[in-house]
């Protein structure tokens, strides 16, 4: 693999664009180091998960642009993008990532608020008399 692999991952309203290339394992997310952008151990575990499963830690450099949503949505969008990129690097990685659900796009979104209601499903209080 000589060229840069570009993939997109989405979760809720978050969109992550990843550029993966051979290197020594430097991760840059929105111009910052990934450990400062996602400081919690849970977030860092989720981002490293596809690399650990495929045993490819510190073999690739990645540059990520992520926007929209909250921290969890962004982390899972980045994880999906990484998993998709690793499948393009080697098709054998697909067999490792698929059973763990790392290639599945989570379709759950926030339901929109309807007019004449308080929230998406909650109604205004009904008074019979």
C-alpha positions in Angstrom: 0.0 0.0 0.0 1.7 3.2 -1.2 -1.2 5.6 -1.6 -3.5 7.1 1.0 -6.8 5.4 1.8 -9.8 7.7 2.3 -12.9 6.3 4.1 -15.9 7.8 5.8 -17.6 6.6 9.0 -20.9 7.9 10.4 -22.8 7.6 13.7 -25.9 9.7 14.7 -25.0 13.1 13.3 -21.2 12.7 13.4 -19.1 12.2 10.3 -15.5 11.1 10.3 -13.2 11.2 7.3 -10.1 9.2 7.6 -6.9 9.3 5.6 -4.8 6.2 6.3 -1.2 5.6 5.1 1.8 3.5 6.0 3.8 5.0 8.9 4.8 4.7 12.6 1.4 5.1 14.3 0.7 8.8 14.6 -3.0 9.6 14.9 -4.1 13.2 14.3 -7.7 14.1 14.9 -8.8 17.6 13.8 -5.2 18.9 14.0 -4.7 17.6 17.6 -3.1 14.4 19.0 -5.8 11.8 19.4 -5.2 11.3 23.1 -5.8 15.0 23.8 -8.9 15.1 21.5 -10.4 12.0 23.2 -9.0 11.9 26.7 -11.2 9.2 28.3 -9.9 5.6 28.4 -13.2 4.3 27.0 -12.8 6.5 23.9 -9.2 5.6 23.4 -10.0 1.9 23.7 -12.8 2.2 21.0 -10.4 4.0 18.6 -7.7 1.4 19.1 -10.1 -1.6 18.9 -9.9 -2.3 15.1 -6.0 -2.1 15.2 -5.8 -4.4 18.2 -8.2 -7.0 16.6 -6.2 -7.0 13.4 -2.9 -6.8 15.4 -1.7 -3.7 13.4 -0.8 -1.3 16.2 1.6 1.5 15.2 1.9 0.4 11.5 -0.2 3.2 10.0 -0.4 7.0 10.3 -3.9 8.4 10.2 -5.3 11.9 9.8 -9.0 12.3 10.8 -11.4 15.1 10.3 -14.5 14.6 12.4 -17.5 16.9 13.0 -21.0 16.9 14.3 -22.6 15.2 17.2 -21.1 14.5 20.6 -18.0 12.7 21.9 -19.5 9.1 21.8 -20.9 9.6 18.3 -17.6 11.0 17.0 -15.6 8.1 18.6 -17.8 5.5 17.0 -17.8 7.3 13.6 -14.0 7.3 13.7 -14.0 3.6 14.7 -16.2 2.7 11.7 -14.0 4.6 9.3 -10.8 2.9 10.6 -12.5 -0.5 10.3 -13.5 0.2 6.7 -10.0 1.5 5.8 -8.4 -1.7 7.3 -10.7 -3.8 5.2 -9.4 -2.1 2.1 -5.8 -2.6 3.2 -6.3 -6.4 3.5 -9.5 -8.3 2.8 -8.6 -10.8 5.5 -9.2 -8.1 8.2 -12.9 -8.2 7.3 -13.2 -11.7 8.7 -11.8 -10.5 12.0 -13.8 -7.2 12.3 -17.2 -8.4 11.0 -18.1 -10.8 13.9 -17.4 -8.0 16.4 -19.8 -5.6 14.7 -17.1 -3.1 13.8 -18.2 -2.8 10.2 -21.9 -2.3 11.0 -23.3 1.3 10.6 -25.4 2.0 13.6 -28.6 3.6 12.0 -30.1 4.9 15.3 -30.8 8.7 15.1 -32.7 11.1 17.3 -36.3 11.2 16.3 -37.6 14.6 15.2 -40.0 16.7 17.3 -43.5 16.8 15.9 -45.6 19.9 15.9 -48.5 20.0 18.4 -46.4 17.8 20.7 -44.0 18.6 23.5 -41.2 16.3 22.2 -40.9 13.5 19.6 -43.4 11.2 21.4 -44.4 13.1 24.5 -47.7 15.0 24.2 -49.0 18.1 26.0 -51.0 17.3 29.1 -54.6 16.4 28.2 -57.4 17.9 30.2 -60.8 16.2 29.9 -62.6 19.0 31.8 
